[in-house]
Each structure stands twice: as structure tokens, then as C-alpha cells.
Amino acid sequence: MLSSKSASVFRHHFLAFVIEELEGEVNITEGINQGLSKEILLNFFGAAIVEIVEAWLTNGITESTQVIAEQVGVLLDRNF
């Protein structure tokens, strides 16, 4: 799936989906992200999530899905 010509189309749609899901979680008016660009934050963390999923699918990450989900959740909690 990720090695075909449509991989970039899939990645683009998946990134758009992830960004849409994160959008309600980003607060740039106060706290740790105050004054930062919402667009940059969403693209940064969206791309990170897409890369983690892609690495897991291509066996680049051997951790269990539970460990991956927990650790990504911790990282997101620290930054949102």
C-alpha cells in the first residue's frame, strides 16, 4: 500500500484526517503553545503521527500497538 503510486495520495488524505482530528485539541491562546501558529502545530504533530503509523506498517517500529498508542498519547498530552 505504501510503496505504490497511490501512496502519496493515501498519505495526503491520512494527514488531512489526522490534522482534522487534532484541530479541536490545539490551544494557541494560552499555555505552552501560546503565540505559536496553529497551522504549524497541526502540520508538525499530524506529520509525526502519520510517520509513526507508516513506520509501524512497514515494520520500522516493532513496539506493540498498545505501547505506540500510549507513548504517542503521552507526547500529545505534553504538547496540547
N, C-alpha and C positions, 0 to 999 in steps of 0.2 A: 504494500500500500504506500509506503513512504519512499520507495525507490522508483515509482512510476512517474510519468509526466504529469499526472494529476496531483502529485504530492504537494506541489506549491499551492494549488487551488485548495486542497484539503487543509493545509497549514494556515492559509489565509482565513478561511471560514472558521476554523477552530479558534484561531487567535481572536477573531471578531466576537465569537461566542464567549470566550473567556473574559475578554475586556468588558463585554456587556454584563456578565455576571458580577464582576468586581466593581463596576461603576458605583453602585449604591454603598459600597464599603469605604470609599475614599473620602476623607475629610481633609481639605486643604485650608480650612479657615481657622483651625486650632490644633494644638498638639504637635506631635512630631513632624507632621507634614505641612505645617502652616507655611504658607507662602510659596510652596512648590507648585509646579504645573501639574494639573490633574491629568492632562494628556500624556505627559512624560511618565508619571507614576503608573498609569494604567498600561501603557505600552511596555514599560520595564517589567512589571510583575506579570503581565499577560504573556510576554515572550518567555519569561523564566518558566512559567507553568507549562507552556507548550513544549519547551525544550526538555523539561523533566519527563513529560509524557512520551515524547519522541524517543528519548534515551531509554526509557523503560521498555517501550515497544521494540526497540532494536537491540535489546539486551545490553545496553550500555550501563544500566543500573540493575544490580542484582538484588537489591533490597526488596522485601515484600511490599505489596500494595499498601498494606496497613502502615508499615514504617514510613513509606513515602508520603502517604496522606497525612500522617501525624506530624512529620517534620515540615512539610510544606505548610500545614496549618499553623504551626508554631511561628514560622517565618512570616507568614501573612499577619498573624496576630501581633507580632512585634512591630509591624510597619503600618498597620491600619488603625 
